[in-house]
């Protein structure tokens, strides 16, 4: 049986990637994050490289076909360390973007 293909957006240091790949049933075909320090840690822990860029700069059609979409929840709007802008922060709007712009990339079963 072939492995399920996963993308990990706003992947941070790769917690979702690690958890899914440790099942032996999933392979990550794309990961991204905006933080350079996250990229360094991620790339030290995985065979594939994390694309370090703003998610808004990614061309959706360049993301490989996948079965699973993971994304780190944008916690900065709610974090004590953040500016506590809640739903006003643009990053939180990504959740809604995922469900629409990436829908066409999911495989049909």
N, C-alpha and C positions, 0 to 999 in steps of 0.2 A: 504494500500500500504506500502511495506517495505521501509525503509530508504536506501538511497544510501550510500555506504561505501567509505570512503576517507582515503588516507594516506597523511601525511604532512611531507615531507623531508626537512631537514635544516629549521625546523619549528620556530626557534627563540623562542619568548615568546608566539606564538600561534595566530597571527592575522588572518591567513587563517582559522585555526581551528575555531576560534570564529565566524568569518563571516559566514562560511558554516553551522556550527551547529545552529546558531541563526535562520536559515530558517526553522528549524524543519524537514527538509527533508534529512538531512545528519548526519551520525554518523562517528566519526573518529575511525579507527581500528588500526592505527599505526602512530606514530610521532617520529621524531628523531632530534637531534641537537648535536653539538659537545661542546657547551658552557655550563658549569656547572651552571652558573648564570641564563642562559635561562631556564635550566631544573627546577630550583627552582621556578621561576616565573610561568612557564607553569604548573607544577604540583600543584601549589596553585590555579590555575584557572580552572582546568578540572578534571573530574572524573577518566579519564585514565591517565597513566603516560607516559611521554616522555622518550624515550630511549636515554641516553646520551652516544654517541660514535661517532667516525669518521665514516662517511657514507660508506667509503671504507671497513670498518670492518663488515658491515652488510651482512649476507648471504641472497642473494636475494630471495631464496626459502622460507625463514622464514617470509617474509613480507606477511601478509594476502591478500587474493583476495580483489580487490577493484574496484570501478567504477570511482573514481576521484583521480588523482595524483596532489598534490600541492607541490610546493617547493619554499622556499625563494630563490630569485635570489642572487647569490654570489656577493654582492656589494663591497666587500673589494678591488677587483682589480681596481675599478674605483673611490673609495671614497677618499676624501681629507685626511682622517685619515689613509688610507691604504698606501701601497707602490707603488700604481699606475702602476702595472705590466700588467694591461689589460688582453688580451687574453693569455698571457704567464703563468698566474697563473693556477695551476692544478685545483683549485676549480671551475673555469669557465668551465672546461671540463665536469663537472657533467651534464650540460644541455644536452650534447650529449649522455652521459651514460644513462640518464633517458629514452630517446626515444628508446634505443636498449635493455638494460638489463631488463627493467620493462615491456616491451611490452607484454611479455607472461603472466603477472599477471593480466592483465585487463580482465574483464568478456567479453564474447562475447554476443552481443545482437541479 
